[in-house]
Amino acid sequence: MMNVKSEIQHILVTRTLEDMAQAGFLTAEELTTAKRLAVEKYRPSAVWE
C-alpha cells in the first residue's frame, strides 16, 4: 500500500531542493546528493530514480 504522506513529503522536498538549486543555493552535485537522501528517507513507492 502506498504511503501518501511520504509521497507528498518527497514531492515537497524535491521541489524545494530544485528551487534552491535554481536560485544558486545548491550546486548540481549537492542537489543530486540531497535528492538521493530524500529518496532514502521517504522511500516513496512511485520514485524510480
C-alpha positions as CSV (number, residue, x, y, z in Angstrom):
1,M,0.0,0.0,0.0
2,M,1.3,3.4,-0.9
3,N,2.1,5.8,1.9
4,V,0.5,9.1,0.8
5,K,2.2,11.2,3.5
6,S,5.7,10.0,2.4
7,E,4.8,10.6,-1.2
8,I,3.7,14.2,-0.5
9,Q,6.7,14.9,1.7
10,H,9.0,13.6,-1.1
11,I,7.4,15.8,-3.7
12,L,7.7,18.9,-1.5
13,V,11.3,18.2,-0.5
14,T,12.3,17.5,-4.1
15,R,10.6,20.7,-5.4
16,T,12.2,22.8,-2.7
17,L,15.6,21.3,-3.4
18,E,15.2,22.0,-7.1
19,D,14.1,25.6,-6.4
20,M,17.1,26.1,-4.2
21,A,19.5,24.8,-6.9
22,Q,17.9,27.1,-9.4
23,A,18.3,30.1,-7.1
24,G,22.0,29.2,-6.7
25,F,21.9,27.8,-3.1
26,L,22.9,24.3,-4.2
27,T,25.4,23.0,-6.7
28,A,24.4,20.2,-9.1
29,E,26.3,17.7,-7.1
30,E,24.7,18.9,-3.8
31,L,21.3,18.6,-5.5
32,T,21.9,15.1,-6.6
33,T,23.1,14.1,-3.1
34,A,20.1,15.8,-1.4
35,K,17.7,14.1,-3.8
36,R,19.2,10.7,-3.1
37,L,18.9,11.3,0.7
38,A,15.3,12.3,0.3
39,V,14.6,9.0,-1.5
40,E,16.3,7.1,1.3
41,K,14.3,8.9,3.9
42,Y,10.9,8.9,2.4
43,R,11.1,5.8,0.1
44,P,8.1,6.7,-2.0
45,S,6.8,3.8,-4.0
46,A,6.4,5.9,-7.1
47,V,10.0,7.0,-7.2
48,W,12.1,5.2,-9.9
49,E,15.3,7.2,-9.5
